[in-house]
Amino acid sequence: MIFMLTIYHSNKLDLLKNIAVRLISQCKLPDPLQQELILVNSYCMAQWIQMELACSFDIAANINFYLPANFIWKIYNCLLPDFNIEKLLSKSAMTWRIMKIMQRLYNTSDFNLIRESIKEDIDKRKQFHFAISVADLFDQYLIFRPDWLEIWLHGKQLVNLGDHQRWQAKLWQALIEDIFSTKTKFLHFDNLYQSLLKTIQNSDARRRLIGLPERIFIFGLPSLPPLYMKIINLLGNYIDIHLMFINPYRNDRIKIDSNTCLKLNNQIEPNIGNPLLKSWGKLGRDTISIFSKLKNVHNVEDFLEFSSGEECLLSVVQRDILEDYSLLNNKKRLLQPKDRSISIHVCHSPQREIEVLHDNLLYMIAENKDISPREVIVMVADIDIYAPAINAVFGNATEERYLPFSIYDYRVKNFHPVLKVFLSLLKLPFSRCTSEEILALLDIPALAARFSMSKKNINLLGQWIAESGIRWGLDDDMLSDLMFPAATGQQHTWQFGLHRMLLGYAMDKNSGTWQDILPYNESSGLIAELIGKLAELLVVLRRWRNYLIQSRPLNQWLTSASDIINDFFISTIDIETEAALTLVVNHWQQMLQFSLESNYDEPVSIILLHDELTMRLAQEGISKSFFLGKINFCTMMPMRSIPFKIVCLLGMNDGVYPHTTIFPVSFDLIAQHPRLGDSNRRDEDRYIFLEALLSAKYYFYISFIGTKIQDNSSCYPSVLVSELTNYITQSFYLSGDEQLKEQTIVRNIRNYLWQLHSRMPFAPENFITDSENQSYSKEWFLAAKAAANVANANNHYQKPQYAFISSLSSMQEEIIVLDDLKNFYKHTVRTFFQKRLAIWLDQEQQYIIPDTEPFQITDLNNFNIKEKILNTLIEKNNIEIIYQQVRTAGMLSYGAFGKIYWKKECNSMMKLAANIRLFILPKFFSQEVKLTIGKTDLIGWLPRVQNNGLLRWRPSAIYINDGLQLWIEHLAYCAIGGHGDSRLFGTNGYWHFSVLSEEEAKNYLLTLVNGYWQGMSEPLLLLNRSGGAWLNHCFNRNTNNIDWNKQIQQEAKDKMIQSWKGDKFFYGEKRDPYLQLLIRKLNKEHITAIIQAAESYFMPILKHNNIASYF
């Protein structure tokens, strides 16, 4: 029987598949139970082949798919079964052996070049990462430079390889001696692959290849290392090998000679040939060049001929590449109207790219009824960046617009949040254990369930942590380990906060401190069980931190992953969590097994194992089944050139794709001395782009971010997109442009090819009927319609309405609670969003968890401390007791800084307390409010009412909004028959309102109540700072009215704008998140509305204020 390596050349994978089907059906294997063996470059290709074979034979079974590298190892194990070389020379195994060998070679003269870069390495982390780099480099040498390794193994060196060759040669020689020190049988082999080649050529090789089938198919590999091709070529002497090669073009310069050996004419003129093929096809040319050096190879061609009737842009460009069409022909072709077989879309963001893609896919599938979702592939440079947008747009589409989809190539590290938490637990010895970090652990359901904490428990615990003074550090011992001075009384550590919570369960904080700890009473009662759960978590964290902080022999780390999982997680809480944690344990066991076999006997820090596990998880992808009847989203990878009717490439930006070249390590000798067939990422990316173009049947869709969403500045497309654009603009013309200048023709083609899209999905131009950019999103239609109305109003100089705001239906009810009325006038816009629209922004969280000690007192703590001081001084109580409570609660800075701050605030509050005591009476009471204002009942309670009126104070500066709060209380007090004055004291002045008649008070209350109902239907722009600044400047206290003088008004408006914008000393109101939703840019209409609101609601309090105060 004659065996041979046959290479089949075609420009279409479908044709190669048909050849394989004919071979399988016509040349049956002698043993019907024997497996077919097919080499592929990805499991996606394997799935496609299996499905296509199933379509041809009605079933596809007993087929074994291998990646090329795995197949080579299989060959080696067949021929040299005594050694598990794949395991011995894996990168992980080599890493630990290199670590061991470096201990011996570190101080030798050959290592002078690298000694500086890895010195001062206490935990050996530098050495470990250096060993990883060297192991990766040796792995590349095994494939691409076996001749170097053979020379180095014999103690020799090559000329002109540079100084780094000296230490690499020594290290490789020492590595091989360490691996095979007990396996003398291996020593007679010169080199791993050279030994394999010699063994294959032995006369008894056929007998020893009993583990291989009668034939092998190699499908669609764009390239193979030259050494792999040599091995496959030699195997062709014993096995039929059918190599199916996608050849992008057929050209007369590629000839097949009488020996059926492919030859390539390297004397190619630089300006001849297709420019796209020349730029993108280098990888294919190199592969063909490697083919030309093989012996006893039979070549077969089967290229798809394009019929003259196929005139769409995509098919013409594909034919140009096949025929190596040159632009020197100087013959432009007509681009047919409405030909969108190749389209390029310019967007503002990844989210917008996905939205535009969704609309275009709906249009394409609607126009071509024979296209199903499984015949669409969408490829991006990094799927992890686009996955959230894909899920948001495709996953939330309404039923009539829903397109089934599936996302592939997720990195394992992003598969489940439990993986990141596990990695963070490994770094406990290096963590500060801040309040936010520990609380974030409980966001993982599997961990929260382990400690029996519900979502409600976790929210409550967050409040306790913030209020009890916990900042960072488990206890004083941990602070000492991190070389920080231990906090006095363990302030701000988890132990400090836990003691406060436990003490709060046992005693009341009004009883004072116990052993210099102030009880935290919020944790008392039945909910106190939560403290025990927190304590259990902290005990486990402390125990594992103490364990992980010690360097240990590798065998002592073997069960650590399983032990951590058992202590921190309930892995069976759901299938995904269980799968993620199982993956961690598997990688951990593999990692430790390789390291143990290296006989590395030095203690190992946990940080080394953390780093290796992190790299393993980052490199591994999540495998899913392709072609499940859904649109396939995936990363651009080799051999994604499977035929699809629609091929989409997203994120094609400069610097993103082709991937930016990662500079090799300085001692990478392959990069310094390249050869034909070496791996090159940019060449591979270009060839993938070429394959994607050739594999598209109906549409080739490209999008990139052409303008930044923040400022509309330009971004550049990928150079591949630019080259494709240039080729089309120079090769085609639009109907009617025949007589125009070349520059105009090029510009028109480019404008036709590049479709510019709006920044937002609700732009009116997205909903123009029969527009190419028409959107199908009903949820954005109303917003787009409103935006169009605004634009039309502006064009006709009419007063525009807010684009997204219209008056809601009236919610006028019969009752208003007094506190609700006061809260509304504290911030009218915020109340509207919260009470009518149920929008609560992040700024309104009930608690904020700081993670540092109070080196600077926060505004909230500063207010609370001053309030305690002021109340104590007013009541003439012992100020020292309050000081101890504040200090032991962790609210003050450490030591002398806290005392200085305390003394300063006490002095500032003394004068204010003295002024308040002039009006305070020993007796006060609460008074009920029951009033009918118009059609509304106003009810509530007035606290702290004295016989001489209302007395309020604040330990801070008071402004016009504070005066408005007192004014509302004063009106309610007078309306129910009160006969006293109302006063509010602050550090910068005070407000004083004299008694009003009941009728007058009710009239003012009616205005406020009506404003409340109005502000609950549409936002009321009563802005405390901006409106107050305007009124304060133009209010004439002599006339008790507003001064409408133009100059005064202009100055007042300037003050308003200044308060709106703010400066480096204070925040402007434009930073308020609720106002940002309402006012993107302050305009005349806004200013008018602010002035009207200030005049209606602020001016009465200025008129009735008896004191010239500052606000």
SULJO-V543897 format. One record per residue. N is the residue number from 1. PHI is phi as a letter, one per 20 degrees, with the letter a starting at -180 (999 if undefined). Layout:
n=N phi=PHI
n=N phi=PHI
//
This chain:
n=1 phi=999
n=2 phi=e
n=3 phi=d
n=4 phi=a
n=5 phi=e
n=6 phi=d
n=7 phi=d
n=8 phi=d
n=9 phi=d
n=10 phi=b
n=11 phi=e
n=12 phi=c
n=13 phi=f
n=14 phi=g
n=15 phi=f
n=16 phi=f
n=17 phi=f
n=18 phi=f
n=19 phi=f
n=20 phi=f
n=21 phi=f
n=22 phi=f
n=23 phi=f
n=24 phi=f
n=25 phi=f
n=26 phi=e
n=27 phi=d
n=28 phi=f
n=29 phi=f
n=30 phi=f
n=31 phi=d
n=32 phi=f
n=33 phi=e
n=34 phi=f
n=35 phi=f
n=36 phi=e
n=37 phi=d
n=38 phi=c
n=39 phi=e
n=40 phi=c
n=41 phi=e
n=42 phi=b
n=43 phi=f
n=44 phi=f
n=45 phi=f
n=46 phi=f
n=47 phi=f
n=48 phi=f
n=49 phi=f
n=50 phi=f
n=51 phi=f
n=52 phi=f
n=53 phi=f
n=54 phi=f
n=55 phi=f
n=56 phi=f
n=57 phi=d
n=58 phi=m
n=59 phi=b
n=60 phi=c
n=61 phi=b
n=62 phi=l
n=63 phi=d
n=64 phi=d
n=65 phi=d
n=66 phi=c
n=67 phi=f
n=68 phi=g
n=69 phi=f
n=70 phi=f
n=71 phi=f
n=72 phi=f
n=73 phi=f
n=74 phi=f
n=75 phi=f
n=76 phi=f
n=77 phi=f
n=78 phi=f
n=79 phi=e
n=80 phi=c
n=81 phi=f
n=82 phi=f
n=83 phi=c
n=84 phi=e
n=85 phi=f
n=86 phi=g
n=87 phi=f
n=88 phi=f
n=89 phi=d
n=90 phi=f
n=91 phi=f
n=92 phi=f
n=93 phi=f
n=94 phi=f
n=95 phi=g
n=96 phi=f
n=97 phi=f
n=98 phi=f
n=99 phi=g
n=100 phi=f
n=101 phi=f
n=102 phi=f
n=103 phi=f
n=104 phi=e
n=105 phi=e
n=106 phi=g
n=107 phi=e
n=108 phi=f
n=109 phi=f
n=110 phi=f
n=111 phi=d
n=112 phi=f
n=113 phi=f
n=114 phi=d
n=115 phi=f
n=116 phi=f
n=117 phi=f
n=118 phi=c
n=119 phi=e
n=120 phi=l
n=121 phi=d
n=122 phi=f
n=123 phi=e
n=124 phi=m
n=125 phi=f
n=126 phi=f
n=127 phi=f
n=128 phi=f
n=129 phi=f
n=130 phi=f
n=131 phi=f
n=132 phi=f
n=133 phi=f
n=134 phi=f
n=135 phi=f
n=136 phi=f
n=137 phi=f
n=138 phi=f
n=139 phi=f
n=140 phi=f
n=141 phi=f
n=142 phi=g
n=143 phi=e
n=144 phi=d
n=145 phi=c
n=146 phi=f
n=147 phi=f
n=148 phi=f
n=149 phi=f
n=150 phi=f
n=151 phi=f
n=152 phi=f
n=153 phi=f
n=154 phi=e
n=155 phi=m
n=156 phi=d
n=157 phi=c
n=158 phi=e
n=159 phi=e
n=160 phi=m
n=161 phi=e
n=162 phi=n
n=163 phi=f
n=164 phi=f
n=165 phi=f
n=166 phi=f
n=167 phi=f
n=168 phi=f
n=169 phi=f
n=170 phi=f
n=171 phi=f
n=172 phi=f
n=173 phi=f
n=174 phi=f
n=175 phi=f
n=176 phi=f
n=177 phi=f
n=178 phi=f
n=179 phi=f
n=180 phi=d
n=181 phi=f
n=182 phi=d
n=183 phi=d
n=184 phi=f
n=185 phi=f
n=186 phi=f
n=187 phi=f
n=188 phi=f
n=189 phi=e
n=190 phi=f
n=191 phi=b
n=192 phi=g
n=193 phi=f
n=194 phi=f
n=195 phi=f
n=196 phi=f
n=197 phi=f
n=198 phi=f
n=199 phi=f
n=200 phi=f
n=201 phi=f
n=202 phi=f
n=203 phi=f
n=204 phi=e
n=205 phi=f
n=206 phi=g
n=207 phi=f
n=208 phi=e
n=209 phi=e
n=210 phi=f
n=211 phi=e
n=212 phi=d
n=213 phi=f
n=214 phi=f
n=215 phi=b
n=216 phi=c
n=217 phi=d
n=218 phi=d
n=219 phi=d
n=220 phi=m
n=221 phi=f
n=222 phi=f
n=223 phi=a
n=224 phi=b
n=225 phi=g
n=226 phi=g
n=227 phi=f
n=228 phi=f
n=229 phi=f
n=230 phi=f
n=231 phi=f
n=232 phi=f
n=233 phi=f
n=234 phi=f
n=235 phi=f
n=236 phi=f
n=237 phi=f
n=238 phi=c
n=239 phi=c
n=240 phi=f
n=241 phi=c
n=242 phi=d
n=243 phi=d
n=244 phi=e
n=245 phi=d
n=246 phi=e
n=247 phi=e
n=248 phi=f
n=249 phi=b
n=250 phi=d
n=251 phi=b
n=252 phi=f
n=253 phi=f
n=254 phi=d
n=255 phi=d
n=256 phi=d
n=257 phi=e
n=258 phi=f
n=259 phi=e
n=260 phi=l
n=261 phi=d
n=262 phi=f
n=263 phi=c
n=264 phi=c
n=265 phi=f
n=266 phi=e
n=267 phi=e
n=268 phi=d
n=269 phi=f
n=270 phi=f
n=271 phi=d
n=272 phi=d
n=273 phi=o
n=274 phi=f
n=275 phi=f
n=276 phi=f
n=277 phi=f
n=278 phi=f
n=279 phi=f
n=280 phi=d
n=281 phi=d
n=282 phi=f
n=283 phi=f
n=284 phi=f
n=285 phi=f
n=286 phi=f
n=287 phi=f
n=288 phi=f
n=289 phi=f
n=290 phi=f
n=291 phi=g
n=292 phi=f
n=293 phi=e
n=294 phi=e
n=295 phi=d
n=296 phi=l
n=297 phi=d
n=298 phi=d
n=299 phi=d
n=300 phi=c
n=301 phi=d
n=302 phi=b
n=303 phi=e
n=304 phi=f
n=305 phi=e
n=306 phi=e
n=307 phi=f
n=308 phi=f
n=309 phi=f
n=310 phi=e
n=311 phi=d
n=312 phi=f
n=313 phi=g
n=314 phi=f
n=315 phi=f
n=316 phi=f
n=317 phi=f
n=318 phi=f
n=319 phi=f
n=320 phi=g
n=321 phi=f
n=322 phi=f
n=323 phi=e
n=324 phi=l
n=325 phi=f
n=326 phi=d
n=327 phi=f
n=328 phi=f
n=329 phi=f
n=330 phi=l
n=331 phi=c
n=332 phi=f
n=333 phi=d
n=334 phi=f
n=335 phi=e
n=336 phi=f
n=337 phi=g
n=338 phi=m
n=339 phi=e
n=340 phi=d
n=341 phi=f
n=342 phi=c
n=343 phi=c
n=344 phi=c
n=345 phi=d
n=346 phi=d
n=347 phi=c
n=348 phi=d
n=349 phi=a
n=350 phi=g
n=351 phi=g
n=352 phi=f
n=353 phi=g
n=354 phi=f
n=355 phi=f
n=356 phi=f
n=357 phi=f
n=358 phi=f
n=359 phi=f
n=360 phi=f
n=361 phi=f
n=362 phi=g
n=363 phi=f
n=364 phi=f
n=365 phi=f
n=366 phi=f
n=367 phi=f
n=368 phi=c
n=369 phi=f
n=370 phi=e
n=371 phi=e
n=372 phi=d
n=373 phi=g
n=374 phi=f
n=375 phi=e
n=376 phi=c
n=377 phi=c
n=378 phi=c
n=379 phi=d
n=380 phi=c
n=381 phi=f
n=382 phi=b
n=383 phi=f
n=384 phi=f
n=385 phi=f
n=386 phi=e
n=387 phi=g
n=388 phi=f
n=389 phi=f
n=390 phi=f
n=391 phi=f
n=392 phi=f
n=393 phi=e
n=394 phi=f
n=395 phi=f
n=396 phi=d
n=397 phi=f
n=398 phi=f
n=399 phi=g
n=400 phi=f
n=401 phi=d
n=402 phi=f
n=403 phi=d
n=404 phi=f
n=405 phi=b
n=406 phi=b
n=407 phi=d
n=408 phi=d
n=409 phi=m
n=410 phi=g
n=411 phi=f
n=412 phi=g
n=413 phi=f
n=414 phi=d
n=415 phi=f
n=416 phi=b
n=417 phi=f
n=418 phi=f
n=419 phi=f
n=420 phi=f
n=421 phi=f
n=422 phi=f
n=423 phi=f
n=424 phi=f
n=425 phi=f
n=426 phi=f
n=427 phi=e
n=428 phi=g
n=429 phi=f
n=430 phi=d
n=431 phi=e
n=432 phi=e
n=433 phi=l
n=434 phi=f
n=435 phi=g
n=436 phi=f
n=437 phi=f
n=438 phi=f
n=439 phi=f
n=440 phi=f
n=441 phi=g
n=442 phi=f
n=443 phi=f
n=444 phi=e
n=445 phi=g
n=446 phi=f
n=447 phi=f
n=448 phi=f
n=449 phi=f
n=450 phi=f
n=451 phi=d
n=452 phi=l
n=453 phi=d
n=454 phi=e
n=455 phi=f
n=456 phi=f
n=457 phi=f
n=458 phi=f
n=459 phi=f
n=460 phi=f
n=461 phi=f
n=462 phi=g
n=463 phi=f
n=464 phi=f
n=465 phi=f
n=466 phi=f
n=467 phi=e
n=468 phi=e
n=469 phi=n
n=470 phi=f
n=471 phi=c
n=472 phi=a
n=473 phi=n
n=474 phi=f
n=475 phi=a
n=476 phi=f
n=477 phi=f
n=478 phi=f
n=479 phi=f
n=480 phi=f
n=481 phi=f
n=482 phi=e
n=483 phi=m
n=484 phi=d
n=485 phi=f
n=486 phi=f
n=487 phi=f
n=488 phi=f
n=489 phi=m
n=490 phi=l
n=491 phi=f
n=492 phi=m
n=493 phi=e
n=494 phi=f
n=495 phi=f
n=496 phi=f
n=497 phi=f
n=498 phi=f
n=499 phi=f
n=500 phi=f
n=501 phi=f
n=502 phi=f
n=503 phi=f
n=504 phi=f
n=505 phi=f
n=506 phi=e
n=507 phi=b
n=508 phi=e
n=509 phi=f
n=510 phi=f
n=511 phi=f
n=512 phi=n
n=513 phi=e
n=514 phi=c
n=515 phi=l
n=516 phi=m
n=517 phi=c
n=518 phi=e
n=519 phi=f
n=520 phi=d
n=521 phi=e
n=522 phi=f
n=523 phi=e
n=524 phi=e
n=525 phi=n
n=526 phi=f
n=527 phi=f
n=528 phi=f
n=529 phi=g
n=530 phi=f
n=531 phi=f
n=532 phi=f
n=533 phi=f
n=534 phi=f
n=535 phi=f
n=536 phi=f
n=537 phi=f
n=538 phi=f
n=539 phi=f
n=540 phi=f
n=541 phi=f
n=542 phi=f
n=543 phi=f
n=544 phi=f
n=545 phi=f
n=546 phi=f
n=547 phi=f
n=548 phi=f
n=549 phi=f
n=550 phi=e
n=551 phi=f
n=552 phi=c
n=553 phi=f
n=554 phi=f
n=555 phi=f
n=556 phi=f
n=557 phi=e
n=558 phi=g
n=559 phi=e
n=560 phi=f
n=561 phi=f
n=562 phi=f
n=563 phi=f
n=564 phi=f
n=565 phi=f
n=566 phi=f
n=567 phi=e
n=568 phi=d
n=569 phi=c
n=570 phi=d
n=571 phi=f
n=572 phi=e
n=573 phi=f
n=574 phi=b
n=575 phi=f
n=576 phi=f
n=577 phi=f
n=578 phi=f
n=579 phi=f
n=580 phi=f
n=581 phi=f
n=582 phi=f
n=583 phi=f
n=584 phi=f
n=585 phi=f
n=586 phi=f
n=587 phi=f
n=588 phi=f
n=589 phi=f
n=590 phi=f
n=591 phi=f
n=592 phi=f
n=593 phi=f
n=594 phi=f
n=595 phi=f
n=596 phi=f
n=597 phi=f
n=598 phi=f
n=599 phi=m
n=600 phi=f
n=601 phi=d
n=602 phi=e
n=603 phi=f
n=604 phi=d
n=605 phi=f
n=606 phi=f
n=607 phi=f
n=608 phi=f
n=609 phi=f
n=610 phi=f
n=611 phi=f
n=612 phi=f
n=613 phi=f
n=614 phi=f
n=615 phi=f
n=616 phi=f
n=617 phi=f
n=618 phi=f
n=619 phi=e
n=620 phi=e
n=621 phi=d
n=622 phi=e
n=623 phi=e
n=624 phi=c
n=625 phi=e
n=626 phi=f
n=627 phi=l
n=628 phi=e
n=629 phi=m
n=630 phi=c
n=631 phi=f
n=632 phi=e
n=633 phi=d
n=634 phi=b
n=635 phi=e
n=636 phi=f
n=637 phi=c
n=638 phi=g
n=639 phi=m
n=640 phi=e
n=641 phi=e
n=642 phi=f
n=643 phi=f
n=644 phi=c
n=645 phi=f
n=646 phi=c
n=647 phi=d
n=648 phi=c
n=649 phi=d
n=650 phi=d
n=651 phi=m
n=652 phi=e
n=653 phi=d
n=654 phi=f
n=655 phi=n
n=656 phi=d
n=657 phi=b
n=658 phi=g
n=659 phi=g
n=660 phi=f
n=661 phi=f
n=662 phi=e
n=663 phi=f
n=664 phi=f
n=665 phi=f
n=666 phi=f
n=667 phi=d
n=668 phi=f
n=669 phi=f
n=670 phi=f
n=671 phi=f
n=672 phi=e
n=673 phi=c
n=674 phi=f
n=675 phi=c
n=676 phi=f
n=677 phi=n
n=678 phi=f
n=679 phi=f
n=680 phi=c
n=681 phi=f
n=682 phi=f
n=683 phi=f
n=684 phi=f
n=685 phi=f
n=686 phi=f
n=687 phi=f
n=688 phi=f
n=689 phi=f
n=690 phi=f
n=691 phi=f
n=692 phi=f
n=693 phi=f
n=694 phi=f
n=695 phi=e
n=696 phi=f
n=697 phi=e
n=698 phi=d
n=699 phi=c
n=700 phi=d
n=701 phi=d
n=702 phi=c
n=703 phi=b
n=704 phi=b
n=705 phi=e
n=706 phi=e
n=707 phi=c
n=708 phi=f
n=709 phi=f
n=710 phi=f
n=711 phi=c
n=712 phi=m
n=713 phi=f
n=714 phi=f
n=715 phi=c
n=716 phi=e
n=717 phi=f
n=718 phi=g
n=719 phi=f
n=720 phi=f
n=721 phi=f
n=722 phi=f
n=723 phi=f
n=724 phi=f
n=725 phi=f
n=726 phi=f
n=727 phi=f
n=728 phi=f
n=729 phi=f
n=730 phi=e
n=731 phi=d
n=732 phi=c
n=733 phi=b
n=734 phi=e
n=735 phi=f
n=736 phi=n
n=737 phi=e
n=738 phi=g
n=739 phi=e
n=740 phi=e
n=741 phi=f
n=742 phi=g
n=743 phi=f
n=744 phi=f
n=745 phi=f
n=746 phi=f
n=747 phi=f
n=748 phi=f
n=749 phi=f
n=750 phi=f
n=751 phi=f
n=752 phi=f
n=753 phi=f
n=754 phi=e
n=755 phi=d
n=756 phi=e
n=757 phi=d
n=758 phi=f
n=759 phi=f
n=760 phi=c
n=761 phi=f
n=762 phi=e
n=763 phi=f
n=764 phi=g
n=765 phi=f
n=766 phi=f
n=767 phi=c
n=768 phi=e
n=769 phi=g
n=770 phi=m
n=771 phi=f
n=772 phi=f
n=773 phi=e
n=774 phi=f
n=775 phi=e
n=776 phi=d
n=777 phi=e
n=778 phi=f
n=779 phi=f
n=780 phi=e
n=781 phi=f
n=782 phi=f
n=783 phi=f
n=784 phi=f
n=785 phi=f
n=786 phi=f
n=787 phi=f
n=788 phi=f
n=789 phi=f
n=790 phi=f
n=791 phi=f
n=792 phi=f
n=793 phi=f
n=794 phi=f
n=795 phi=f
n=796 phi=d
n=797 phi=l
n=798 phi=e
n=799 phi=f
n=800 phi=f
n=801 phi=e
n=802 phi=g
n=803 phi=f
n=804 phi=d
n=805 phi=c
n=806 phi=c
n=807 phi=f
n=808 phi=e
n=809 phi=f
n=810 phi=f
n=811 phi=d
n=812 phi=g
n=813 phi=d
n=814 phi=e
n=815 phi=c
n=816 phi=c
n=817 phi=e
n=818 phi=g
n=819 phi=f
n=820 phi=f
n=821 phi=f
n=822 phi=f
n=823 phi=f
n=824 phi=f
n=825 phi=e
n=826 phi=f
n=827 phi=b
n=828 phi=f
n=829 phi=f
n=830 phi=f
n=831 phi=f
n=832 phi=g
n=833 phi=f
n=834 phi=f
n=835 phi=e
n=836 phi=e
n=837 phi=d
n=838 phi=l
n=839 phi=d
n=840 phi=d
n=841 phi=e
n=842 phi=g
n=843 phi=f
n=844 phi=e
n=845 phi=f
n=846 phi=f
n=847 phi=b
n=848 phi=c
n=849 phi=e
n=850 phi=f
n=851 phi=c
n=852 phi=c
n=853 phi=f
n=854 phi=f
n=855 phi=f
n=856 phi=c
n=857 phi=f
n=858 phi=f
n=859 phi=g
n=860 phi=f
n=861 phi=f
n=862 phi=f
n=863 phi=f
n=864 phi=f
n=865 phi=f
n=866 phi=f
n=867 phi=f
n=868 phi=f
n=869 phi=f
n=870 phi=f
n=871 phi=f
n=872 phi=f
n=873 phi=f
n=874 phi=f
n=875 phi=e
n=876 phi=l
n=877 phi=e
n=878 phi=f
n=879 phi=f
n=880 phi=f
n=881 phi=f
n=882 phi=f
n=883 phi=g
n=884 phi=f
n=885 phi=f
n=886 phi=f
n=887 phi=f
n=888 phi=f
n=889 phi=e
n=890 phi=m
n=891 phi=e
n=892 phi=d
n=893 phi=f
n=894 phi=f
n=895 phi=l
n=896 phi=f
n=897 phi=f
n=898 phi=f
n=899 phi=f
n=900 phi=f
n=901 phi=f
n=902 phi=f
n=903 phi=f
n=904 phi=f
n=905 phi=f
n=906 phi=f
n=907 phi=f
n=908 phi=f
n=909 phi=e
n=910 phi=f
n=911 phi=f
n=912 phi=f
n=913 phi=f
n=914 phi=f
n=915 phi=f
n=916 phi=f
n=917 phi=f
n=918 phi=f
n=919 phi=d
n=920 phi=f
n=921 phi=d
n=922 phi=f
n=923 phi=d
n=924 phi=b
n=925 phi=b
n=926 phi=e
n=927 phi=c
n=928 phi=f
n=929 phi=d
n=930 phi=c
n=931 phi=c
n=932 phi=d
n=933 phi=d
n=934 phi=m
n=935 phi=d
n=936 phi=d
n=937 phi=e
n=938 phi=d
n=939 phi=c
n=940 phi=q
n=941 phi=c
n=942 phi=d
n=943 phi=e
n=944 phi=l
n=945 phi=e
n=946 phi=d
n=947 phi=f
n=948 phi=e
n=949 phi=p
n=950 phi=d
n=951 phi=c
n=952 phi=c
n=953 phi=b
n=954 phi=c
n=955 phi=e
n=956 phi=b
n=957 phi=f
n=958 phi=d
n=959 phi=c
n=960 phi=f
n=961 phi=f
n=962 phi=f
n=963 phi=f
n=964 phi=f
n=965 phi=f
n=966 phi=f
n=967 phi=f
n=968 phi=f
n=969 phi=f
n=970 phi=f
n=971 phi=f
n=972 phi=f
n=973 phi=f
n=974 phi=f
n=975 phi=f
n=976 phi=e
n=977 phi=o
n=978 phi=f
n=979 phi=c
n=980 phi=d
n=981 phi=e
n=982 phi=c
n=983 phi=c
n=984 phi=c
n=985 phi=d
n=986 phi=b
n=987 phi=f
n=988 phi=d
n=989 phi=q
n=990 phi=b
n=991 phi=d
n=992 phi=b
n=993 phi=d
n=994 phi=e
n=995 phi=f
n=996 phi=d
n=997 phi=f
n=998 phi=f
n=999 phi=f
n=1000 phi=f
n=1001 phi=f
n=1002 phi=f
n=1003 phi=f
n=1004 phi=f
n=1005 phi=f
n=1006 phi=f
n=1007 phi=f
n=1008 phi=f
n=1009 phi=f
n=1010 phi=f
n=1011 phi=f
n=1012 phi=f
n=1013 phi=f
n=1014 phi=f
n=1015 phi=f
n=1016 phi=e
n=1017 phi=e
n=1018 phi=b
n=1019 phi=g
n=1020 phi=d
n=1021 phi=e
n=1022 phi=e
n=1023 phi=e
n=1024 phi=f
n=1025 phi=f
n=1026 phi=f
n=1027 phi=f
n=1028 phi=f
n=1029 phi=f
n=1030 phi=f
n=1031 phi=f
n=1032 phi=f
n=1033 phi=e
n=1034 phi=d
n=1035 phi=e
n=1036 phi=e
n=1037 phi=f
n=1038 phi=f
n=1039 phi=e
n=1040 phi=l
n=1041 phi=b
n=1042 phi=e
n=1043 phi=e
n=1044 phi=e
n=1045 phi=g
n=1046 phi=g
n=1047 phi=f
n=1048 phi=f
n=1049 phi=f
n=1050 phi=f
n=1051 phi=f
n=1052 phi=f
n=1053 phi=f
n=1054 phi=f
n=1055 phi=f
n=1056 phi=f
n=1057 phi=f
n=1058 phi=f
n=1059 phi=f
n=1060 phi=f
n=1061 phi=f
n=1062 phi=m
n=1063 phi=b
n=1064 phi=f
n=1065 phi=e
n=1066 phi=b
n=1067 phi=f
n=1068 phi=e
n=1069 phi=f
n=1070 phi=f
n=1071 phi=e
n=1072 phi=f
n=1073 phi=f
n=1074 phi=f
n=1075 phi=f
n=1076 phi=f
n=1077 phi=f
n=1078 phi=e
n=1079 phi=c
n=1080 phi=f
n=1081 phi=b
n=1082 phi=f
n=1083 phi=c
n=1084 phi=f
n=1085 phi=f
n=1086 phi=f
n=1087 phi=f
n=1088 phi=f
n=1089 phi=f
n=1090 phi=f
n=1091 phi=f
n=1092 phi=f
n=1093 phi=f
n=1094 phi=f
n=1095 phi=f
n=1096 phi=f
n=1097 phi=d
n=1098 phi=e
n=1099 phi=f
n=1100 phi=g
n=1101 phi=f
n=1102 phi=f
n=1103 phi=f
n=1104 phi=e
n=1105 phi=f
n=1106 phi=e
n=1107 phi=c
n=1108 phi=f
n=1109 phi=d
n=1110 phi=d
n=1111 phi=b
//
